[in-house]
Amino acid sequence: MRMRNRDHTISRPDWFRIFLICAGIIFFSIPPSLARDDVFIGRFSSDIPGKKVPSQWEPLLFKSISRHTNYSLVKDAGQTVVKAVCHGSSSGLIRYIRIDPEKYPIIEWRWKISNIFKKGDVTRKAGDDYPARLYIAFEFNPENAGLIERAKYKTLKLFFGKTPPAGAINYIWASKAPDGTVVPSPYTGQSIMMVVQSGNAEVNRWITEKRDIIADYMTAFGKKPPMITAIAIMSDGNDTGESAVAYYGDIVMRGRDIGRERGPGGE
């Protein structure tokens, strides 16, 4: 018996349908973290263990403090992270980078500490130490500043020897102040302390933080934030004389997700 050949040619409309189906499968299978337009501030997990300073970062030192915190890249739970060892010391790591918070309002990072400081107190200079903090500096814009703000800025510039930030937010792991506490730094009202972790309940555990920078800046300064100029991490114990070990994981900035992000006071 002679078999009849069948035509297996797929018409153009059929090809188009198949293309749309495949494209949809690929799109919806992409993890949200890859689909977003993220900016990695600290991609420590891709760096080399044993280095003292991560790629694109540099030491943050203070002229009046001679004892510095020791930073290094290490492996922890299979990932490369920054380890900070503080013994009555103070210094940080900073990355200078310009970012528009309107485009990237969400910052997310992981951290872990060995202990809190017994003498830690967010309201006093003698207690202004934290086993872990993440610091965001904002650009000074003289066009939007009053006479008093410009005068303060000139004074800070003379003191620091280079262009200081107009304002800063410190996300801190406090000793006693409740989560959600927002207070000025004991040293300057231009730097705001925001407690995102407090106490011993979560020590020795990796904690992921996610913050809405625009909402936090509005809470701190009562207006929308200017450009971000730098982001730093710091573990300091120079005021209390105490010791701690902290770990910092990747730091990433993202566009706003659909749904709520964490602002002051929690979810």
C-alpha positions as CSV (number, residue, x, y, z in Angstrom):
1,M,0.0,0.0,0.0
2,R,1.3,3.4,-0.9
3,M,1.4,5.9,2.0
4,R,0.2,9.5,1.3
5,N,2.7,12.1,2.5
6,R,1.2,14.6,4.9
7,D,2.1,18.2,4.9
8,H,3.6,19.2,8.3
9,T,4.2,22.8,7.4
10,I,3.0,25.2,10.2
11,S,1.3,28.3,9.0
12,R,2.5,31.8,10.0
13,P,-0.4,32.3,12.4
14,D,0.6,29.1,14.2
15,W,4.2,30.1,14.4
16,F,3.2,33.4,16.0
17,R,1.1,31.6,18.6
18,I,4.0,29.3,19.5
19,F,6.3,32.3,19.8
20,L,3.9,34.1,22.2
21,I,3.5,31.0,24.3
22,C,7.3,30.5,24.6
23,A,7.9,34.1,25.3
24,G,5.3,34.1,28.0
25,I,6.9,31.0,29.6
26,I,10.3,32.5,29.6
27,F,9.1,35.9,31.0
28,F,7.1,34.4,33.8
29,S,9.9,32.0,34.7
30,I,12.4,34.8,35.4
31,P,12.9,35.4,39.1
32,P,11.7,38.9,40.2
33,S,15.2,39.7,41.4
34,L,16.5,39.2,37.9
35,A,13.6,40.9,36.1
36,R,14.0,44.1,38.0
37,D,16.5,46.8,37.2
38,D,18.6,46.5,40.3
39,V,21.8,48.3,41.3
40,F,24.2,46.4,43.4
41,I,26.0,48.7,45.8
42,G,27.9,45.9,47.4
43,R,28.1,42.6,45.5
44,F,30.3,41.0,48.1
45,S,29.1,37.5,47.3
46,S,31.0,37.7,43.9
47,D,34.2,39.1,45.5
48,I,37.3,37.3,46.6
49,P,37.7,36.0,50.2
50,G,40.8,37.3,52.0
51,K,40.6,40.9,50.6
52,K,40.5,43.7,53.1
53,V,38.4,46.1,51.0
54,P,35.6,45.0,48.6
55,S,35.7,46.0,44.9
56,Q,34.5,49.6,44.3
57,W,34.7,50.4,48.1
58,E,37.3,52.2,50.1
59,P,38.1,52.7,53.8
60,L,36.2,55.4,55.7
61,L,38.5,56.8,58.4
62,F,38.2,59.6,61.0
63,K,41.1,61.9,61.8
64,S,40.4,62.0,65.5
65,I,40.2,58.2,65.9
66,S,43.4,56.2,65.7
67,R,42.0,52.7,66.4
68,H,40.3,51.3,63.3
69,T,37.8,48.4,62.9
70,N,39.2,45.5,61.0
71,Y,37.3,44.6,57.8
72,S,37.9,41.6,55.5
73,L,36.0,39.4,53.0
74,V,35.3,35.9,54.4
75,K,33.1,32.9,53.6
76,D,30.1,32.5,55.9
77,A,27.4,29.9,55.2
78,G,28.9,29.3,51.8
79,Q,28.8,33.0,50.7
80,T,31.4,35.7,50.6
81,V,30.5,38.5,53.0
82,V,32.2,41.4,54.8
83,K,33.4,40.7,58.3
84,A,33.9,43.6,60.7
85,V,35.9,43.1,64.0
86,C,35.6,45.9,66.4
87,H,37.6,46.3,69.6
88,G,36.8,49.8,71.0
89,S,37.5,51.0,67.4
90,S,35.8,53.0,64.7
91,S,36.1,53.1,60.9
92,G,34.0,52.0,58.0
93,L,33.9,51.1,54.4
94,I,32.3,53.4,51.9
95,R,31.2,53.4,48.3
96,Y,30.9,56.8,46.6
97,I,28.1,56.5,44.0
98,R,25.4,58.8,42.7
99,I,21.9,57.3,42.7
100,D,18.5,58.9,42.2
101,P,16.3,57.6,45.1
102,E,13.2,58.4,43.0
103,K,14.3,55.7,40.5
104,Y,15.7,53.3,43.2
105,P,13.8,54.0,46.4
106,I,14.3,50.6,48.0
107,I,17.5,49.4,49.7
108,E,17.9,45.8,50.8
109,W,20.8,44.2,52.7
110,R,21.7,41.3,55.1
111,W,23.6,41.5,58.3
112,K,24.5,39.6,61.4
113,I,26.1,40.5,64.7
114,S,27.8,38.6,67.6
115,N,26.4,40.8,70.4
116,I,25.1,44.3,71.3
117,F,26.9,46.9,73.4
118,K,25.9,47.0,77.1
119,K,26.6,50.8,77.2
120,G,25.0,51.5,73.9
121,D,22.6,54.5,73.9
122,V,21.3,56.3,70.8
123,T,20.6,59.5,72.8
124,R,24.2,60.0,74.3
125,K,27.6,60.6,72.7
126,A,29.1,58.2,75.3
127,G,26.7,55.5,74.0
128,D,26.8,56.3,70.2
129,D,28.2,52.9,69.2
130,Y,26.7,50.1,67.1
131,P,27.9,46.7,66.2
132,A,26.4,47.2,62.8
133,R,25.1,50.2,60.8
134,L,24.4,51.1,57.2
135,Y,24.8,54.8,56.3
136,I,23.3,56.7,53.4
137,A,24.7,60.2,52.5
138,F,22.7,62.7,50.5
139,E,23.8,65.5,48.2
140,F,23.8,69.1,49.4
141,N,22.0,71.4,47.0
142,P,22.6,75.1,47.8
143,E,19.7,76.2,45.6
144,N,17.3,74.4,48.0
145,A,19.0,75.5,51.2
146,G,18.4,78.5,53.4
147,L,21.0,80.8,54.8
148,I,21.4,78.8,58.1
149,E,21.7,75.5,56.2
150,R,24.4,77.0,53.9
151,A,26.3,78.4,56.9
152,K,26.2,75.0,58.6
153,Y,27.4,73.3,55.4
154,K,30.4,75.7,55.0
155,T,31.4,74.9,58.6
156,L,31.1,71.1,58.0
157,K,33.2,71.5,54.8
158,L,36.0,73.2,56.7
159,F,35.9,70.5,59.4
160,F,35.8,67.5,57.1
161,G,38.2,68.9,54.5
162,K,36.0,67.7,51.6
163,T,32.4,68.0,50.5
164,P,30.3,66.6,53.4
165,P,26.7,65.3,52.9
166,A,23.7,67.6,53.4
167,G,22.1,64.9,55.5
168,A,22.4,61.2,56.3
169,I,20.4,58.3,57.5
170,N,22.0,55.7,59.7
171,Y,20.2,52.3,59.8
172,I,21.4,50.9,63.1
173,W,21.4,47.8,65.3
174,A,20.8,49.4,68.7
175,S,21.2,48.0,72.2
176,K,18.0,49.2,73.9
177,A,16.0,51.6,71.8
178,P,13.0,49.9,70.3
179,D,12.8,49.0,66.6
180,G,11.3,52.0,64.8
181,T,13.0,54.7,67.0
182,V,14.1,57.7,65.0
183,V,16.4,60.3,66.7
184,P,19.1,62.8,65.6
185,S,22.7,61.7,66.1
186,P,24.1,63.0,69.4
187,Y,26.8,64.6,67.3
188,T,24.8,66.4,64.6
189,G,21.2,67.0,63.7
190,Q,22.0,66.4,60.0
191,S,22.5,62.7,60.7
192,I,19.4,60.7,61.7
193,M,19.6,57.4,63.5
194,M,16.9,54.8,62.6
195,V,16.7,51.7,64.7
196,V,15.9,48.7,62.5
197,Q,17.1,46.0,64.9
198,S,17.5,46.2,68.7
199,G,18.6,43.9,71.5
200,N,20.0,40.4,71.6
201,A,17.0,38.4,70.2
202,E,18.4,38.1,66.7
203,V,22.1,37.9,67.4
204,N,24.2,35.3,65.5
205,R,21.5,35.1,62.8
206,W,21.4,36.5,59.3
207,I,18.7,39.2,59.1
208,T,17.5,40.7,55.8
209,E,16.4,44.4,55.9
210,K,14.4,46.2,53.3
211,R,13.8,50.0,53.6
212,D,11.9,52.6,51.6
213,I,14.5,55.5,51.4
214,I,12.0,58.1,50.3
215,A,9.6,57.4,53.2
216,D,12.5,57.3,55.7
217,Y,14.0,60.6,54.5
218,M,10.5,62.2,54.7
219,T,10.3,60.9,58.3
220,A,13.8,62.2,59.1
221,F,13.8,65.6,57.4
222,G,10.2,66.3,56.3
223,K,10.9,66.5,52.6
224,K,11.8,64.4,49.6
225,P,15.5,63.2,49.4
226,P,18.1,64.7,47.1
227,M,20.5,62.5,45.2
228,I,22.4,59.8,47.1
229,T,26.1,60.4,47.0
230,A,27.5,57.5,49.1
231,I,26.6,54.4,51.1
232,A,28.7,53.0,53.9
233,I,28.8,50.2,56.5
234,M,30.4,50.7,59.9
235,S,30.9,48.8,63.1
236,D,32.2,51.1,65.9
237,G,32.9,50.8,69.6
238,N,35.1,53.8,70.3
239,D,32.7,55.6,72.6
240,T,31.8,52.7,74.7
241,G,35.1,50.8,74.5
242,E,33.3,47.6,73.7
243,S,33.8,44.8,71.2
244,A,31.7,43.0,68.6
245,V,31.9,41.1,65.3
246,A,29.5,41.9,62.5
247,Y,28.9,40.5,59.0
248,Y,27.4,42.3,56.0
249,G,25.9,40.6,53.0
250,D,25.1,42.0,49.6
251,I,23.6,45.5,49.4
252,V,21.2,46.2,46.5
253,M,19.0,49.1,45.5
254,R,15.8,48.5,43.6
255,G,12.8,50.1,42.0
256,R,9.6,50.0,43.9
257,D,7.8,46.6,44.0
258,I,4.1,46.3,43.8
259,G,3.0,46.0,47.4
260,R,4.2,47.5,50.6
261,E,7.9,48.0,51.5
262,R,9.1,48.3,55.0
263,G,9.3,51.8,56.4
264,P,9.7,53.2,59.9
265,G,8.1,50.9,62.6
266,G,8.1,47.7,60.6
267,E,5.8,46.1,58.0
